[in-house]
């Protein structure tokens, strides 16, 4: 069994988990700055969005879900489901929801991983 990577002392969530959301964040920022269209990146973005237990299987990592992080893990999994649902929509619907849906969801993910500030 491997130890969990980069556990946040405050939240009990792995700081490494933010990497599951980086590709989506970068592509949303690039689109908003009119740097590029990210429709061709959607398959890769979808494949990186994993629930906490998918990213850190209990058969591989020790203490994936603990009393300290179980509420946050449950909410993170709900956020992954919400993001996946949006990313299954038509591309134009997705980009229309960057500010209204995607950024608020990604902001909540960040706060759950690093602690609300």
DANOR-V289975 format. One record per residue. N is the residue number from 1. RES is the residue in one letter. SS is DSSP state (alpha for helix, beta for strand, coil for the rest). PHI is phi in degrees with one decimal (999 if undefined). NEAR is the number of other C-alpha atoms within 8 Angstrom. Layout:
N & RES & SS & PHI & NEAR
N & RES & SS & PHI & NEAR
//
This chain:
1 & X & coil & 999 & 6
2 & X & beta & -95.1 & 6
3 & X & coil & -77.7 & 7
4 & X & coil & -63.5 & 11
5 & X & coil & -84.1 & 7
6 & X & coil & 45.2 & 7
7 & X & beta & -65.6 & 10
8 & X & coil & -79.2 & 11
9 & X & coil & -62.4 & 5
10 & X & coil & -75.1 & 6
11 & X & coil & -101.3 & 12
12 & X & coil & 78.5 & 10
13 & X & coil & -98.6 & 13
14 & X & beta & -69.6 & 11
15 & X & alpha & -60.4 & 11
16 & X & alpha & -62.3 & 8
17 & X & alpha & -62.8 & 11
18 & X & alpha & -59.8 & 10
19 & X & alpha & -61.9 & 7
20 & X & alpha & -67.4 & 9
21 & X & alpha & -113.3 & 11
22 & X & alpha & -63.4 & 8
23 & X & alpha & -60.4 & 10
24 & X & alpha & -64.0 & 8
25 & X & alpha & -60.4 & 10
26 & X & alpha & -61.3 & 8
27 & X & alpha & -67.3 & 9
28 & X & alpha & -64.6 & 11
29 & X & alpha & -63.3 & 8
30 & X & alpha & -62.9 & 11
31 & X & alpha & -64.8 & 11
32 & X & alpha & -62.9 & 7
33 & X & coil & -88.0 & 7
34 & X & coil & 60.7 & 7
35 & X & coil & -83.6 & 7
36 & X & coil & -167.5 & 7
37 & X & coil & -89.3 & 8
38 & X & coil & -112.4 & 9
39 & X & alpha & -57.3 & 6
40 & X & alpha & -69.3 & 6
41 & X & alpha & -88.5 & 7
42 & X & alpha & -55.9 & 9
43 & X & alpha & -58.9 & 7
44 & X & alpha & -68.1 & 7
45 & X & alpha & -62.3 & 10
46 & X & alpha & -59.2 & 9
47 & X & alpha & -72.5 & 7
48 & X & alpha & -85.4 & 9
49 & X & coil & -78.6 & 10
50 & X & coil & -123.2 & 10
51 & X & coil & -67.0 & 9
52 & X & alpha & -55.9 & 10
53 & X & alpha & -70.5 & 9
54 & X & alpha & -75.2 & 7
55 & X & alpha & -73.8 & 8
56 & X & coil & -126.2 & 10
57 & X & coil & -61.5 & 9
58 & X & coil & -62.2 & 9
59 & X & coil & -77.1 & 6
60 & X & coil & -106.3 & 8
61 & X & beta & -111.4 & 12
62 & X & coil & -87.8 & 10
63 & X & coil & 52.7 & 8
64 & X & coil & -66.1 & 10
65 & X & coil & -113.6 & 7
66 & X & coil & -127.1 & 8
67 & X & coil & -56.5 & 6
68 & X & coil & -69.1 & 7
69 & X & coil & -110.6 & 11
70 & X & alpha & -61.5 & 9
71 & X & alpha & -67.7 & 8
72 & X & alpha & -66.5 & 10
73 & X & alpha & -63.0 & 11
74 & X & alpha & -59.8 & 8
75 & X & alpha & -68.8 & 8
76 & X & alpha & -59.9 & 12
77 & X & alpha & -64.0 & 10
78 & X & alpha & -64.7 & 8
79 & X & alpha & -66.7 & 10
80 & X & alpha & -60.7 & 11
81 & X & alpha & -59.7 & 8
82 & X & alpha & -63.0 & 8
83 & X & alpha & -65.2 & 10
84 & X & alpha & -60.2 & 10
85 & X & alpha & -61.1 & 8
86 & X & alpha & -63.8 & 8
87 & X & alpha & -73.3 & 11
88 & X & coil & -88.4 & 6
89 & X & coil & -76.0 & 8
90 & X & coil & -59.3 & 7
91 & X & alpha & -54.0 & 8
92 & X & alpha & -64.9 & 6
93 & X & alpha & -68.1 & 8
94 & X & alpha & -62.2 & 11
95 & X & alpha & -67.4 & 8
96 & X & alpha & -68.2 & 8
97 & X & coil & -103.1 & 9
98 & X & alpha & -57.1 & 10
99 & X & alpha & -76.6 & 8
100 & X & alpha & -81.0 & 8
101 & X & alpha & -125.0 & 8
102 & X & alpha & -64.6 & 10
103 & X & alpha & -62.9 & 10
104 & X & alpha & -61.0 & 9
105 & X & alpha & -66.6 & 10
106 & X & alpha & -65.9 & 10
107 & X & alpha & -64.2 & 8
108 & X & alpha & -64.9 & 8
109 & X & alpha & -57.1 & 11
110 & X & alpha & -59.7 & 10
111 & X & alpha & -65.4 & 10
112 & X & alpha & -68.6 & 12
113 & X & alpha & -75.3 & 13
114 & X & alpha & -95.8 & 11
115 & X & coil & 98.6 & 9
116 & X & coil & -65.0 & 5
117 & X & coil & -138.3 & 3
//
